[in-house]
Amino acid sequence: MIRFSTRWKEELVAETAEGTLVFEFSMGQPHVYFPGKELWEREVPAWARSRWEEFHASCTEWCHRQGVPISVVENTFVYQQR
């Protein structure tokens, strides 16, 4: 299960039992910028590397429920919260 929440720093936080990832979430005009597969594989920790499809599907579902657009791009950020 992946739980999503927003943070004031224009970030979308995805929490799992294995760890937490942070994505870009613009708040002026709400929009989630989700990393493409190439960026994902370079930036996420080993526990998340093979889970792009799962995170993307969950994030897309969250965005749909919130009425927020989502784009897959290579010029965004994703990092593990420690």
C-alpha positions, 0 to 999 in steps of 0.5 A: 500500500502506498499512502500519498500526502502533500507538503508545503515545499511543493512535494508529494510524499509517497509512504510505504512500509519499505520507505518514503519517496518524494515527488514534485507537486506544483501547488500554484496550478496543482500538477504532479510531475512523475519521473520517467523510467530512466530517471526513476532507475537512476534516482530511487533506492534499490527497494523501489527500483523495480516498482515504477509501474506500481508507484505510477499507477498508485500516483495516477489514481491519487491524482485522479481522485484529487482532480490533479493532472499528472505528467511523466517527465525526465526533468523532475525530481524524486528522492528518498526521504530519510 
